[in-house]
Amino acid sequence: MLSNNNIKITDQFWLNYINLVKTEVIPYQWKALNDRLPDTEPSHAIENFRIAAGEKEGKFYGMVFQDSDVAKWLEAVAYILEDEPNVELEKTADEVIDLIGRSQQPDGYINTYYTIKEPDKRWTNLRDNHELYCAGHLIEAAVAYYKTTGKRRFLDIMCRYADYIYHVFGNGVGQISGYPGHQEIELALLKLYEVTNDVKYLNLSKYFIDQRGKEPHYFDIEKEKRGEKLPYWYEYGYKYSQSHLPVKEQTEAVGHAVRAVYMYTAMADLAKKTKDEQLKVVCEKLWNNVTQKQMYITAGIGSSEYGESFTFDYDLPNDTSYTETCASVGLVFWGRKMLDLQIDRKYADVMERALYNGTISGMDLDGKKFFYVNPLEVWPKASKLDHNKKHVKPVRQKWFNCACCPPNLARMIGSIGHYVYSNDSSNIFTHLYIGNDSEIVLENQKVHLSQETNYPWTGEVKITVNPELEKEFTIAFRIPGWCDHVVVKVNGEEINLEGIVKKGYVYLTRIWNKGNTIELSFEMKVKCIRANPKVRENIGKLALQRGPIIYCIEEIDNGENLPSIYLARDSELRAKYEEDLLGGIVTITADAYRLNEETWGEELYLSQLPERKKVEIKAIPYYAWCNRDPGEMLVWINEEQ
Amino acid sequence: MLSNNNIKITDQFWLNYINLVKTEVIPYQWKALNDRLPDTEPSHAIENFRIAAGEKEGKFYGMVFQDSDVAKWLEAVAYILEDEPNVELEKTADEVIDLIGRSQQPDGYINTYYTIKEPDKRWTNLRDNHELYCAGHLIEAAVAYYKTTGKRRFLDIMCRYADYIYHVFGNGVGQISGYPGHQEIELALLKLYEVTNDVKYLNLSKYFIDQRGKEPHYFDIEKEKRGEKLPYWYEYGYKYSQSHLPVKEQTEAVGHAVRAVYMYTAMADLAKKTKDEQLKVVCEKLWNNVTQKQMYITAGIGSSEYGESFTFDYDLPNDTSYTETCASVGLVFWGRKMLDLQIDRKYADVMERALYNGTISGMDLDGKKFFYVNPLEVWPKASKLDHNKKHVKPVRQKWFNCACCPPNLARMIGSIGHYVYSNDSSNIFTHLYIGNDSEIVLENQKVHLSQETNYPWTGEVKITVNPELEKEFTIAFRIPGWCDHVVVKVNGEEINLEGIVKKGYVYLTRIWNKGNTIELSFEMKVKCIRANPKVRENIGKLALQRGPIIYCIEEIDNGENLPSIYLARDSELRAKYEEDLLGGIVTITADAYRLNEETWGEELYLSQLPERKKVEIKAIPYYAWCNRDPGEMLVWINEEQ
């Protein structure tokens, strides 16, 4: 059965993750939301809604954005139901939705923190208190749920809330000319606009984007009204929430990385929907800044724990990075919207980089434990004893008090199908190589596509095309940036690519018949990747990559003190599929040497070279690290110079 | 004229620093203490004493340990007066001493914070509030002033205070069985014991050392009495003040580095004075831990800004270190006391390493600006934009709100002569090579020594011996750890060193006559130093050293992005004395290559090696960095592997 969104994932790699979301993450989170987990701090999120609905006595408990946990859970549920019906789960979701509805205030307002705790303080601290952020997540969930189930209940609730927000915010008399401290509602309103076609929501999103960072600064006005005297905690000021400048004047990614990419996602979507060329240029600049100057090779973003934030160009420390799972998930969202603005493989390359590396690294292979922070170098002793590395957990944690990452991963994985293709009236664009059955609606017809691949372990992809009618249209597909050589066959016959490749996409235009096949063969060699020499941390080092997969070395395979290992110059790089290791992965082995600690002695400093010994190193995919005995991990390996 | 301490520095290198202390640091600090500096936060330190003496109305202002600034100033003044009389300065000092005397309470207590602000709260927060610390510094100053001037006034004041403290602390009924949160009084009391011969002070010092860290923990008892509920701010608990364990059970340096080395200094002195073999073993263990596992090549100590503290073995990050000037000064104090326990060059080597590198780097060549933090790698952009590197100032600062480092440097420089020699009844030990005229009293006679050298720029030293009587005694001198080859001549005749070298010291035992000469010639080649491969930060890197001087490269000589420079394998290392550069220094030039940023392009990650270009690098002594245009600085340079 195909889903409403017309894609059914059949891919071995991703099905595994989707199943984890179904069988582990969603049930586990449901227990968490309902405080049914032993040895864990209660979430109280569902209880907050009951209290806000007047059905229970009690106090609000949790983070000010606790409601968003419920929203993200519902959104993930929607995607999972899209993949496969589940009557019981849908019933539970319906009940939660009803509860949310009952917590809605007469004017349409929904927020358990303010409703329970400070009912007369609504909208008095947009900078810190996440009301619009929670609204955004609820709207996203409502849209997803509506698209999957066709049920309007949740959507109606959220339209009512959005209408109320539309009424509250603006530059009119009596309106609040503010915007959220944590962006999210902007992208959600655009989704709401898509399903409702109500231009109010588009305009409200645009209002929040346009208003942001204007002087006099709304957060200053608001702060003065609250009588707050203390300086803002973030030493770089409103950069934290990307409100230091009007959005269209921003050229560099700054501040809290998740806020940033959520905003950029909205901006790209808005630029598309409003045909705003200027905004498109801003998006492009920011994209280039992030991906050419502030992104880790794993597609992790956010170099600093302080403010969970971007720092500055080429500042990419491996062992103290923040690189939050949510931020890389946000980068996937953003990349997808950039592709809607322009078909260029650079967007899909980053999306793929994030999907196979810095996002799923956030979850263990059992779907039971999670990283918030995804460092590229881990020394467990330092995590324990060096205050600056406290945030770099050497093992995944069960859940988090601030539980943003697991449900964010769940909704990304649940909606993985949304990232594979896009289309316009006569072109189908293939961005990702993920096994699936799909139905795509072009102007004049429907096309059924079936993709088979063993990606990311091999570069062979077979697409079977089944158009409803024999008509001319185009199927374009991306040659991944990591691939140096590709062979394309249509119905078994090799195609000359000259003149049909544009911005990394091969455009195959022809009359397609039922049962036509496209076979792609992407050369998938192990590559030694070096960073731009402006990245000081990585000078003299390399990272191993094969296909979209970034590799790392772990202590369990390679012993202690991983930085003392040097990959030998011109070493053969041996790739091998190991079925029984870490759920089935391709490992890489290579010749290396390491500095000999034993023969050095007790001295700290000597005028001699440390002795070397030959070793073989074994690397595994980064995403799969820390699924065996915990220990050191390293992505950027020293290289013989 | 020889001072009471029998040494007159004639050394060009150190005279320059002594003169800066005389002409810049002491006058400047005097202005600071009296709030006569424009554009600077007032110190209020002298004013606090006036208020405490009841001669002025006003409130206490400043840090809780503000009194110690006055104490350190007086101590530095004492050393400077020892070097050269100065009637006016001595008069000023006498007036301050009188003021301190007038602030003394009827029971002997001296502390302006408590006297003015919380007179009934004395001794209620030993953990945080530095009363005993301030007492210690005042005692040190009093001892120094007495030794220089022979005047008893200050010493008497402090003996009265010390007698009162002796009465307050102890395990008797009604006594406080506590000890200071910031060690300092322990070492000061031992100095007081030396000049007074009053065993009370020895016993009180021993009490503080022995009591420390015992269970039930005094800081817990005290905290409960204060009704404090919050957990202690330092996440590693009482390690912060080395009170996590009884002192004799400590084997690793932890916590606040300055507190640690002040305590270790006292412990070593106490071990000597009480012939405590067990304590000596503890000192030795801690010395080895610090110098073999936790010390930077500059003799900087304290890897972490958090708690200004030690972290753990081999954790020596170059760009986020704390390496406080005061901590290296404290390491000099400690090394000197270790030499009293045992003549072994390893102590003097570290002392020398600190004196020529990580201490004086704290002051600019004009004596006007100071570093608190002495990093080994500086990227000014990161200092500005990376919150984790905020404490790493890329330029020296005028003075500090918490003004510990400049006066600590001043008292170290002022007393540099105290570190050159030590002796027992028949042996003179030469630890440092610093030009001086000295008179040393052995059991049966006085010996005049005159040392001439151009150290640290050349390894030639000439010592002229003038004993009062023609008698047999021993002159021992250290062969520095950095020296591979030494030629020793007595009266022009080369000496065979076989059998007369012990723990790095050459022992020359003979009947010395007036006018005898010892000529030492230490081979002083440029050396490439590597760190123990357990120091992850320094793998693949080298540091340049010549004689005791550690080198660094600066942006002004070598351009931006210093980490992209690789020293070529087997490059010639060219040393050259440059008279007009930075007050006269030996520079080192060498062949290197650097990664070419221009030819790399815009991409962050590519499967290619960055291109290289040949360059010559120029290195200068670390202590002299940041005396020209500010910019990047690097000690550990990449090395072609």
Interface residues (C-beta under 8 A of the other chain):
Chain A: E235 Y236 N288 T291 Q292 K293 M295 I297 S303 S304 E305 Y306 G307 T311 F312 D315 T320 W379 K381 A382 L385 D386 H387 N388 K390 K527 C528 I529 R530 A531 N532 P533 K534 V535 R536 I539 G540 A543 Q545 N561 P563 S564 Y566 L595 N596 E597 W600 E602 E603 L604 Y605 L606 S607 Q608 L609 P610 N638 E640 Q641
Chain B: E235 Y236 N288 T291 Q292 K293 M295 I297 S303 S304 E305 Y306 G307 T311 F312 D315 T320 W379 K381 A382 L385 D386 H387 N388 K390 K527 C528 I529 R530 A531 N532 P533 K534 V535 R536 I539 G540 A543 Q545 N561 P563 S564 Y566 L595 N596 E597 W600 E602 E603 L604 Y605 L606 S607 Q608 L609 P610 N638 E640 Q641
